[in-house]
Amino acid sequence: MEKTTGDNQNYEQSIHRMGRIWMSMALLVILAVPLAISVNFQTWPALGYLMGGLLPIMMIYVPIGIIEVITFSPMLGSGATYLAFTTGNLTNLKVPCALNALEIAEIEPGSSEGEVISTIAVAASSLVTNIVLVIGVLMFVQLAPVLSSPVLQPAFENILPALFGALGYLYISKNWKLAVVPLALMVVIFMIAPTAPVGILIPVSALSAIAAARFMYNRKMI
């Protein structure tokens, strides 16, 4: 048992070390693009205009980024969290892939086995995404008429509802009592503020589900 615990600690330390390194490198690469453009053309944005453009975006996405880390990290685990936040597209792709992999493997999120499974799932989804993007770029001219076809537009507009509808049914059907409160709350919020950011709605629904689950557990309703 001691060896297993030590191995887990070493694994966690290595994951955090490599995760910080790769996320820092990714951030530097992202910042290098506008920096290289400015150096090459000797044109630097005025600080007033730069902050004027950044502040409205930061006011929305900085809180969303913090909330997503708090919400998704317990589900994904350390390795998958670093990988998912480095490659992006968590809500639409990485988190559903990880949860689906855990469901198929019948492994609980947050466990040592779940850590490995979710990391593999996120890595696989990242590789598949890159392959699809490369194919799309190479065949853009050939695929453009097909993708812009009016016949396929309804399908593209319903990709997310189809994805999360299937995942939602899978988890709701297991214990529908836990889904009543967050679903009702989300319906009310969307009726009041239909354009509310998804990044804020996710933790709100998660916290409401946890609170409702604890209430029902204490009342022995579940």
C-alpha positions as CSV (number, residue, x, y, z in Angstrom):
1,M,0.0,0.0,0.0
2,E,2.9,2.4,0.8
3,K,4.4,1.8,-2.5
4,T,1.1,2.4,-4.3
5,T,0.7,5.6,-2.4
6,G,4.2,6.7,-3.2
7,D,3.7,5.9,-6.8
8,N,0.5,7.9,-6.9
9,Q,2.2,10.9,-5.3
10,N,5.1,10.7,-7.8
11,Y,2.6,10.5,-10.6
12,E,0.7,13.5,-9.4
13,Q,3.9,15.5,-8.9
14,S,5.1,14.7,-12.4
15,I,1.7,15.5,-13.9
16,H,1.6,18.9,-12.2
17,R,5.2,19.6,-13.2
18,M,4.8,18.7,-16.9
19,G,1.3,20.3,-17.0
20,R,2.7,23.6,-15.8
21,I,5.6,23.4,-18.3
22,W,3.4,22.7,-21.3
23,M,0.7,25.2,-20.4
24,S,3.4,27.9,-20.0
25,M,4.9,26.9,-23.4
26,A,1.5,27.0,-25.0
27,L,0.9,30.5,-23.5
28,L,4.2,31.7,-24.8
29,V,3.5,30.4,-28.3
30,I,0.1,32.1,-28.3
31,L,1.7,35.4,-27.2
32,A,4.5,35.0,-29.7
33,V,2.2,35.4,-32.7
34,P,1.1,39.0,-32.0
35,L,4.6,39.8,-30.7
36,A,6.2,38.6,-33.9
37,I,3.8,40.6,-36.0
38,S,4.5,43.7,-34.0
39,V,8.3,43.2,-34.2
40,N,8.2,42.5,-37.9
41,F,6.1,45.5,-38.9
42,Q,7.4,47.7,-36.1
43,T,3.8,48.5,-35.1
44,W,2.8,48.4,-31.5
45,P,-0.8,48.8,-30.2
46,A,-1.4,51.8,-28.0
47,L,-1.9,50.8,-24.4
48,G,-5.3,52.6,-24.2
49,Y,-6.7,50.8,-27.2
50,L,-5.2,47.5,-26.0
51,M,-6.7,47.7,-22.5
52,G,-10.0,49.0,-24.0
53,G,-10.2,45.8,-26.1
54,L,-9.0,43.4,-23.4
55,L,-10.9,44.6,-20.4
56,P,-14.5,43.7,-21.7
57,I,-13.3,40.3,-22.7
58,M,-11.4,39.6,-19.5
59,M,-14.4,40.6,-17.4
60,I,-16.3,37.7,-19.0
61,Y,-13.7,35.0,-19.7
62,V,-11.4,35.3,-16.7
63,P,-14.2,34.4,-14.3
64,I,-15.4,31.7,-16.7
65,G,-11.9,30.3,-16.9
66,I,-11.6,30.1,-13.1
67,I,-15.1,28.6,-12.8
68,E,-14.4,26.0,-15.4
69,V,-11.2,24.9,-13.6
70,I,-13.1,24.5,-10.4
71,T,-16.0,22.7,-12.1
72,F,-14.2,20.4,-14.5
73,S,-11.0,19.4,-12.6
74,P,-12.8,17.0,-10.2
75,M,-14.4,15.2,-13.1
76,L,-11.3,15.1,-15.4
77,G,-8.4,14.6,-13.0
78,S,-5.0,16.4,-13.0
79,G,-3.6,15.0,-16.3
80,A,-6.8,15.4,-18.3
81,T,-7.3,18.9,-16.9
82,Y,-3.9,20.2,-18.0
83,L,-4.3,18.5,-21.4
84,A,-7.9,19.7,-21.9
85,F,-7.1,23.4,-21.0
86,T,-4.1,23.4,-23.2
87,T,-5.9,22.0,-26.3
88,G,-9.2,23.8,-25.5
89,N,-12.9,23.1,-26.4
90,L,-13.7,21.5,-23.0
91,T,-17.4,21.9,-22.9
92,N,-18.1,20.8,-26.4
93,L,-15.6,18.0,-26.7
94,K,-13.1,17.1,-24.0
95,V,-15.4,16.8,-21.0
96,P,-18.1,14.8,-22.9
97,C,-15.4,12.4,-24.2
98,A,-13.9,11.9,-20.8
99,L,-17.3,11.3,-19.1
100,N,-18.3,8.9,-21.8
101,A,-15.1,7.0,-21.5
102,L,-15.5,6.8,-17.7
103,E,-19.1,5.6,-18.2
104,I,-18.1,2.9,-20.7
105,A,-15.2,1.7,-18.4
106,E,-17.6,1.8,-15.4
107,I,-15.0,3.8,-13.4
108,E,-15.8,6.6,-11.0
109,P,-14.4,10.1,-11.7
110,G,-11.7,11.2,-9.3
111,S,-10.3,7.7,-8.8
112,S,-6.8,6.7,-9.8
113,E,-8.2,4.6,-12.6
114,G,-10.5,7.5,-13.7
115,E,-7.4,9.7,-13.9
116,V,-5.8,7.5,-16.4
117,I,-9.0,6.8,-18.4
118,S,-10.0,10.5,-18.6
119,T,-6.4,11.5,-19.7
120,I,-6.4,8.9,-22.5
121,A,-9.9,10.0,-23.6
122,V,-8.9,13.7,-23.7
123,A,-5.7,12.8,-25.6
124,A,-7.5,10.7,-28.1
125,S,-10.1,13.4,-28.7
126,S,-7.3,16.0,-29.2
127,L,-5.6,13.8,-31.8
128,V,-8.8,13.0,-33.6
129,T,-9.7,16.7,-33.6
130,N,-6.3,17.6,-35.1
131,I,-6.6,14.9,-37.8
132,V,-10.1,16.1,-38.7
133,L,-8.8,19.7,-38.9
134,V,-5.9,18.7,-41.1
135,I,-8.2,16.8,-43.4
136,G,-10.6,19.7,-43.5
137,V,-7.8,22.2,-44.4
138,L,-6.4,19.9,-47.1
139,M,-9.9,19.2,-48.6
140,F,-11.5,22.6,-47.9
141,V,-12.2,23.4,-51.6
142,Q,-13.7,20.0,-52.2
143,L,-15.7,20.0,-48.9
144,A,-16.9,23.6,-49.0
145,P,-20.0,22.9,-51.3
146,V,-21.0,20.0,-49.2
147,L,-20.6,21.7,-45.8
148,S,-22.4,24.8,-47.0
149,S,-25.3,22.8,-48.4
150,P,-28.7,24.0,-47.1
151,V,-29.7,20.4,-46.6
152,L,-27.0,19.9,-43.9
153,Q,-27.5,23.2,-42.1
154,P,-30.2,21.9,-39.7
155,A,-27.8,19.1,-38.7
156,F,-24.9,21.5,-37.9
157,E,-27.2,23.7,-35.9
158,N,-28.3,20.8,-33.7
159,I,-24.9,19.1,-33.0
160,L,-24.6,20.4,-29.4
161,P,-28.3,19.6,-28.5
162,A,-27.8,16.1,-29.9
163,L,-24.5,15.6,-28.1
164,F,-25.6,16.8,-24.7
165,G,-29.1,15.4,-25.1
166,A,-27.7,11.9,-25.4
167,L,-25.2,12.4,-22.5
168,G,-28.0,14.1,-20.4
169,Y,-30.4,11.2,-20.9
170,L,-27.7,8.7,-20.0
171,Y,-27.0,10.4,-16.6
172,I,-30.5,11.6,-15.8
173,S,-32.0,8.1,-16.4
174,K,-29.8,6.8,-13.6
175,N,-31.2,9.0,-10.9
176,W,-33.8,11.4,-12.2
177,K,-34.5,12.9,-8.8
178,L,-31.0,14.6,-8.8
179,A,-31.7,16.2,-12.1
180,V,-35.0,17.8,-11.3
181,V,-33.6,20.9,-9.4
182,P,-30.8,21.8,-11.8
183,L,-32.9,21.3,-14.9
184,A,-35.7,23.4,-13.4
185,L,-33.2,26.1,-12.4
186,M,-31.6,26.1,-15.9
187,V,-35.0,26.5,-17.5
188,V,-35.9,29.4,-15.3
189,I,-32.5,31.1,-16.0
190,F,-32.8,30.6,-19.7
191,M,-36.3,32.1,-19.7
192,I,-35.0,35.2,-17.8
193,A,-31.6,35.5,-19.5
194,P,-31.4,33.4,-22.7
195,T,-28.0,34.8,-23.6
196,A,-26.3,33.9,-20.2
197,P,-22.7,32.6,-20.7
198,V,-22.5,28.8,-20.6
199,G,-19.3,29.1,-18.5
200,I,-21.4,30.6,-15.7
201,L,-24.4,28.3,-16.1
202,I,-22.3,25.1,-15.7
203,P,-21.1,25.8,-12.1
204,V,-24.5,27.2,-11.1
205,S,-26.2,24.0,-12.2
206,A,-23.4,21.9,-10.6
207,L,-23.8,23.7,-7.3
208,S,-27.6,23.4,-7.4
209,A,-27.3,19.7,-8.1
210,I,-24.9,19.2,-5.2
211,A,-27.1,21.2,-2.8
212,A,-30.2,19.3,-3.9
213,A,-28.5,16.0,-3.6
214,R,-27.3,16.7,-0.1
215,F,-30.8,17.9,0.9
216,M,-32.4,14.8,-0.5
217,Y,-29.7,12.6,1.1
218,N,-30.3,14.1,4.5
219,R,-34.0,13.6,4.1
220,K,-33.4,10.0,2.9
221,M,-35.1,10.7,-0.4
222,I,-32.3,9.1,-2.3
